[in-house]
Amino acid sequence: GGDAEVAGDAAARARLQVLARTARAPTVLVAAALVSHDSNELLARAAATATTTRDRQLVAITAAHLAHDEDLLDALVRDHLADHPDSILAAWIATQHQ
């Protein structure tokens, strides 16, 4: 987990942590994992609820990001954004490694 703030907004970070307590949407759980101190549990929940390829890819991208696996992250983000250019979370994650 990290102390990153979503777009520099501490209020958004706090809201994500509240939402994550009961969330079942993989994108909410992934976003919360990005700013949480308990990212492993949130990422595991995201993986368990991810039913689409898009969501499973986003979970894998987040896992690579949190593991600081730059090579895997680069490959996953490129593939994901080629298929889903509107994926704001994947694009944001990618910008954290440039």
Rosetta constraint file for C-alpha pairs under 8 A:
AtomPair CA 1 CA 33 HARMONIC 6.44 0.50
AtomPair CA 1 CA 34 HARMONIC 6.22 0.50
AtomPair CA 1 CA 35 HARMONIC 6.18 0.50
AtomPair CA 1 CA 36 HARMONIC 4.97 0.50
AtomPair CA 1 CA 37 HARMONIC 4.40 0.50
AtomPair CA 1 CA 38 HARMONIC 5.89 0.50
AtomPair CA 1 CA 39 HARMONIC 4.72 0.50
AtomPair CA 1 CA 40 HARMONIC 7.60 0.50
AtomPair CA 1 CA 66 HARMONIC 6.88 0.50
AtomPair CA 2 CA 34 HARMONIC 6.58 0.50
AtomPair CA 2 CA 35 HARMONIC 5.30 0.50
AtomPair CA 2 CA 36 HARMONIC 5.85 0.50
AtomPair CA 2 CA 37 HARMONIC 5.91 0.50
AtomPair CA 3 CA 35 HARMONIC 5.66 0.50
AtomPair CA 3 CA 36 HARMONIC 7.04 0.50
AtomPair CA 3 CA 37 HARMONIC 7.61 0.50
AtomPair CA 4 CA 8 HARMONIC 7.73 0.50
AtomPair CA 4 CA 34 HARMONIC 7.23 0.50
AtomPair CA 4 CA 35 HARMONIC 5.42 0.50
AtomPair CA 5 CA 9 HARMONIC 5.55 0.50
AtomPair CA 5 CA 10 HARMONIC 5.80 0.50
AtomPair CA 5 CA 12 HARMONIC 7.67 0.50
AtomPair CA 5 CA 13 HARMONIC 5.97 0.50
AtomPair CA 5 CA 35 HARMONIC 6.43 0.50
AtomPair CA 6 CA 10 HARMONIC 7.31 0.50
AtomPair CA 6 CA 12 HARMONIC 6.45 0.50
AtomPair CA 6 CA 13 HARMONIC 6.19 0.50
AtomPair CA 6 CA 35 HARMONIC 7.50 0.50
AtomPair CA 9 CA 13 HARMONIC 6.56 0.50
AtomPair CA 10 CA 14 HARMONIC 6.25 0.50
AtomPair CA 11 CA 15 HARMONIC 6.13 0.50
AtomPair CA 12 CA 16 HARMONIC 6.12 0.50
AtomPair CA 13 CA 17 HARMONIC 6.37 0.50
AtomPair CA 13 CA 32 HARMONIC 7.47 0.50
AtomPair CA 13 CA 35 HARMONIC 6.41 0.50
AtomPair CA 14 CA 18 HARMONIC 6.45 0.50
AtomPair CA 15 CA 19 HARMONIC 6.16 0.50
AtomPair CA 16 CA 20 HARMONIC 5.95 0.50
AtomPair CA 16 CA 28 HARMONIC 7.24 0.50
AtomPair CA 16 CA 31 HARMONIC 7.20 0.50
AtomPair CA 16 CA 32 HARMONIC 5.29 0.50
AtomPair CA 17 CA 21 HARMONIC 6.78 0.50
AtomPair CA 17 CA 32 HARMONIC 5.79 0.50
AtomPair CA 17 CA 36 HARMONIC 7.10 0.50
AtomPair CA 18 CA 22 HARMONIC 7.95 0.50
AtomPair CA 19 CA 23 HARMONIC 5.79 0.50
AtomPair CA 19 CA 28 HARMONIC 7.49 0.50
AtomPair CA 20 CA 24 HARMONIC 7.98 0.50
AtomPair CA 20 CA 28 HARMONIC 6.63 0.50
AtomPair CA 20 CA 29 HARMONIC 5.71 0.50
AtomPair CA 20 CA 32 HARMONIC 6.18 0.50
AtomPair CA 20 CA 42 HARMONIC 7.58 0.50
AtomPair CA 23 CA 28 HARMONIC 6.72 0.50
AtomPair CA 23 CA 29 HARMONIC 6.66 0.50
AtomPair CA 24 CA 28 HARMONIC 7.68 0.50
AtomPair CA 24 CA 29 HARMONIC 7.25 0.50
AtomPair CA 24 CA 45 HARMONIC 7.72 0.50
AtomPair CA 24 CA 46 HARMONIC 7.44 0.50
AtomPair CA 24 CA 49 HARMONIC 6.43 0.50
AtomPair CA 25 CA 29 HARMONIC 6.40 0.50
AtomPair CA 25 CA 46 HARMONIC 7.20 0.50
AtomPair CA 25 CA 49 HARMONIC 6.88 0.50
AtomPair CA 25 CA 50 HARMONIC 7.77 0.50
AtomPair CA 26 CA 30 HARMONIC 5.96 0.50
AtomPair CA 26 CA 45 HARMONIC 7.64 0.50
AtomPair CA 26 CA 46 HARMONIC 4.42 0.50
AtomPair CA 26 CA 47 HARMONIC 7.13 0.50
AtomPair CA 26 CA 49 HARMONIC 5.96 0.50
AtomPair CA 26 CA 50 HARMONIC 5.58 0.50
AtomPair CA 26 CA 55 HARMONIC 6.34 0.50
AtomPair CA 26 CA 59 HARMONIC 7.73 0.50
AtomPair CA 27 CA 31 HARMONIC 6.07 0.50
AtomPair CA 27 CA 46 HARMONIC 7.42 0.50
AtomPair CA 27 CA 55 HARMONIC 6.98 0.50
AtomPair CA 27 CA 58 HARMONIC 7.72 0.50
AtomPair CA 28 CA 32 HARMONIC 6.10 0.50
AtomPair CA 29 CA 33 HARMONIC 6.04 0.50
AtomPair CA 29 CA 42 HARMONIC 5.67 0.50
AtomPair CA 29 CA 43 HARMONIC 6.65 0.50
AtomPair CA 29 CA 45 HARMONIC 7.10 0.50
AtomPair CA 29 CA 46 HARMONIC 5.39 0.50
AtomPair CA 30 CA 34 HARMONIC 6.37 0.50
AtomPair CA 30 CA 42 HARMONIC 6.95 0.50
AtomPair CA 30 CA 43 HARMONIC 6.09 0.50
AtomPair CA 30 CA 46 HARMONIC 6.19 0.50
AtomPair CA 30 CA 58 HARMONIC 7.53 0.50
AtomPair CA 30 CA 59 HARMONIC 6.49 0.50
AtomPair CA 30 CA 62 HARMONIC 6.87 0.50
AtomPair CA 31 CA 35 HARMONIC 7.01 0.50
AtomPair CA 31 CA 89 HARMONIC 7.27 0.50
AtomPair CA 32 CA 36 HARMONIC 5.88 0.50
AtomPair CA 32 CA 39 HARMONIC 7.57 0.50
AtomPair CA 32 CA 42 HARMONIC 7.12 0.50
AtomPair CA 33 CA 37 HARMONIC 7.77 0.50
AtomPair CA 33 CA 38 HARMONIC 6.95 0.50
AtomPair CA 33 CA 39 HARMONIC 4.23 0.50
AtomPair CA 33 CA 40 HARMONIC 7.36 0.50
AtomPair CA 33 CA 42 HARMONIC 5.41 0.50
AtomPair CA 33 CA 43 HARMONIC 6.05 0.50
AtomPair CA 34 CA 39 HARMONIC 6.74 0.50
AtomPair CA 34 CA 62 HARMONIC 7.35 0.50
AtomPair CA 34 CA 66 HARMONIC 7.71 0.50
AtomPair CA 35 CA 39 HARMONIC 7.67 0.50
AtomPair CA 38 CA 42 HARMONIC 6.67 0.50
AtomPair CA 39 CA 43 HARMONIC 5.85 0.50
AtomPair CA 40 CA 44 HARMONIC 6.07 0.50
AtomPair CA 41 CA 45 HARMONIC 6.28 0.50
AtomPair CA 42 CA 46 HARMONIC 6.15 0.50
AtomPair CA 43 CA 47 HARMONIC 6.10 0.50
AtomPair CA 43 CA 59 HARMONIC 6.78 0.50
AtomPair CA 43 CA 62 HARMONIC 7.92 0.50
AtomPair CA 43 CA 63 HARMONIC 7.39 0.50
AtomPair CA 44 CA 48 HARMONIC 6.20 0.50
AtomPair CA 45 CA 49 HARMONIC 6.29 0.50
AtomPair CA 46 CA 50 HARMONIC 5.94 0.50
AtomPair CA 46 CA 59 HARMONIC 6.66 0.50
AtomPair CA 47 CA 56 HARMONIC 6.57 0.50
AtomPair CA 47 CA 59 HARMONIC 6.15 0.50
AtomPair CA 50 CA 55 HARMONIC 5.19 0.50
AtomPair CA 50 CA 56 HARMONIC 5.44 0.50
AtomPair CA 50 CA 59 HARMONIC 7.90 0.50
AtomPair CA 51 CA 55 HARMONIC 6.75 0.50
AtomPair CA 51 CA 56 HARMONIC 7.01 0.50
AtomPair CA 52 CA 56 HARMONIC 6.24 0.50
AtomPair CA 53 CA 57 HARMONIC 6.01 0.50
AtomPair CA 54 CA 58 HARMONIC 6.28 0.50
AtomPair CA 54 CA 80 HARMONIC 7.40 0.50
AtomPair CA 54 CA 84 HARMONIC 7.67 0.50
AtomPair CA 55 CA 59 HARMONIC 6.28 0.50
AtomPair CA 56 CA 60 HARMONIC 6.30 0.50
AtomPair CA 57 CA 61 HARMONIC 6.09 0.50
AtomPair CA 57 CA 76 HARMONIC 7.31 0.50
AtomPair CA 57 CA 80 HARMONIC 6.68 0.50
AtomPair CA 58 CA 62 HARMONIC 6.14 0.50
AtomPair CA 58 CA 80 HARMONIC 7.77 0.50
AtomPair CA 58 CA 89 HARMONIC 7.88 0.50
AtomPair CA 58 CA 90 HARMONIC 6.65 0.50
AtomPair CA 59 CA 63 HARMONIC 6.15 0.50
AtomPair CA 60 CA 64 HARMONIC 6.17 0.50
AtomPair CA 60 CA 76 HARMONIC 7.58 0.50
AtomPair CA 61 CA 65 HARMONIC 6.13 0.50
AtomPair CA 61 CA 73 HARMONIC 5.82 0.50
AtomPair CA 61 CA 76 HARMONIC 5.99 0.50
AtomPair CA 61 CA 77 HARMONIC 6.50 0.50
AtomPair CA 61 CA 90 HARMONIC 7.11 0.50
AtomPair CA 62 CA 66 HARMONIC 6.09 0.50
AtomPair CA 62 CA 93 HARMONIC 7.47 0.50
AtomPair CA 63 CA 67 HARMONIC 6.08 0.50
AtomPair CA 64 CA 68 HARMONIC 6.05 0.50
AtomPair CA 64 CA 69 HARMONIC 5.15 0.50
AtomPair CA 64 CA 70 HARMONIC 7.30 0.50
AtomPair CA 64 CA 72 HARMONIC 6.40 0.50
AtomPair CA 64 CA 73 HARMONIC 5.26 0.50
AtomPair CA 65 CA 69 HARMONIC 6.28 0.50
AtomPair CA 65 CA 70 HARMONIC 7.26 0.50
AtomPair CA 65 CA 73 HARMONIC 6.17 0.50
AtomPair CA 65 CA 93 HARMONIC 7.09 0.50
AtomPair CA 69 CA 73 HARMONIC 5.98 0.50
AtomPair CA 70 CA 74 HARMONIC 6.03 0.50
AtomPair CA 70 CA 97 HARMONIC 7.60 0.50
AtomPair CA 71 CA 75 HARMONIC 6.47 0.50
AtomPair CA 72 CA 76 HARMONIC 6.10 0.50
AtomPair CA 73 CA 77 HARMONIC 5.94 0.50
AtomPair CA 73 CA 94 HARMONIC 7.86 0.50
AtomPair CA 74 CA 78 HARMONIC 6.13 0.50
AtomPair CA 74 CA 94 HARMONIC 7.54 0.50
AtomPair CA 75 CA 79 HARMONIC 6.31 0.50
AtomPair CA 76 CA 80 HARMONIC 6.02 0.50
AtomPair CA 77 CA 81 HARMONIC 5.90 0.50
AtomPair CA 77 CA 90 HARMONIC 6.34 0.50
AtomPair CA 77 CA 91 HARMONIC 7.60 0.50
AtomPair CA 77 CA 94 HARMONIC 6.81 0.50
AtomPair CA 78 CA 82 HARMONIC 6.07 0.50
AtomPair CA 79 CA 83 HARMONIC 6.58 0.50
AtomPair CA 80 CA 84 HARMONIC 5.76 0.50
AtomPair CA 80 CA 85 HARMONIC 7.66 0.50
AtomPair CA 80 CA 90 HARMONIC 7.61 0.50
AtomPair CA 81 CA 85 HARMONIC 4.52 0.50
AtomPair CA 81 CA 86 HARMONIC 7.41 0.50
AtomPair CA 81 CA 87 HARMONIC 6.65 0.50
AtomPair CA 81 CA 90 HARMONIC 7.25 0.50
AtomPair CA 81 CA 91 HARMONIC 7.49 0.50
AtomPair CA 87 CA 91 HARMONIC 6.30 0.50
AtomPair CA 88 CA 92 HARMONIC 6.00 0.50
AtomPair CA 89 CA 93 HARMONIC 6.11 0.50
AtomPair CA 90 CA 94 HARMONIC 6.18 0.50
AtomPair CA 91 CA 95 HARMONIC 6.36 0.50
AtomPair CA 92 CA 96 HARMONIC 6.67 0.50
AtomPair CA 93 CA 97 HARMONIC 7.25 0.50
AtomPair CA 94 CA 98 HARMONIC 7.03 0.50
